[in-house]
Amino acid sequence: MYRTKSITAEDGTTIRYTVSGRGRTTVLLSNGIGCNEVFFKYLVRDLEKQYRVISWHMRGHMDSQLPRDPSHVGISYLVDDMKRVFQAEGAPRAVLIGLSMGAQVNFEFYRRWPASVESIVVVNSHFEYPMQSFLDSPTLEKYFPLLLFLSRLAPGAAQKIWSAIVGGPWSFRVELVNLGLSCIVSRLEIRCRP
């Protein structure tokens, strides 16, 4: 049985997630930036036969809201959201599976709450430099500042470029950067502030 649920983050952002399957072991799936559940479709189908599977939608992705405060987009906020999903589902421990940036979120979650983690599975990622590994290319690290600049200058063109980079209907909107933000792109995360 597939159920859609939601939690409210500390800053008021609504975070949605799905729960399926049954079992004593919980598996929590964390997608990458701009990704949706399609990336885990077959994995969920197989895992839910034996495990309880939670797939959460990071803020600004799928059915989850963009944060009300546009500066709340860093890894630390995502980890806090993930912890609230964990708590809402009463999961004392879980196997964490992370795709791309989702693995980065899982590593930080483990750093903060190691007793809550049964194990970590990393898919198409590594433990540092997420901007260099996006879509298996250093291109995003090189061109992200340009994308931010274009999003202010020509929002429609920036959206087309972002959709071309990410592709598919799951590419999220880049409107967040049109709110007068100053974004710092580092090898560890993207930090934005008004």
C-alpha angles and dihedrals in degrees: 000000000000117000128182115213139166142209131196116238120224090261092052097259113144112233118194128202141167130231124200139160131027135252143111092263118072121211115198117199121207117190128209127254111294092008131121139193092287088082090061098035098115094035091055091047091056099037097049090065089072108011142047104251124203118189113185129196113226118229110286092019129105109325097347117104127247107251114269088227106054092209090067097086105101130112091261091062091048091051091050089051091050091051090053090052088049092051094044090056094045092235109162091186136003145182105247119213115187130186116205107310088010087070089054089054091048092051091052090046089054092047090055100037110019093161089063094059123085093180141324127237115196120205120190096337144086136217098266144018099044092173089061095050101046107129088351092290139098088223096103093054089052098044105030093092088053091050090052091050092048092048089061095041099041114005095183093052092046090053091052091050092048092048090050091051095046098027131196132054091295095071104116123226119266093214089117091076091053092069096086096271129164107215127196115202112203133167089259106042149333113261119190130184134172 
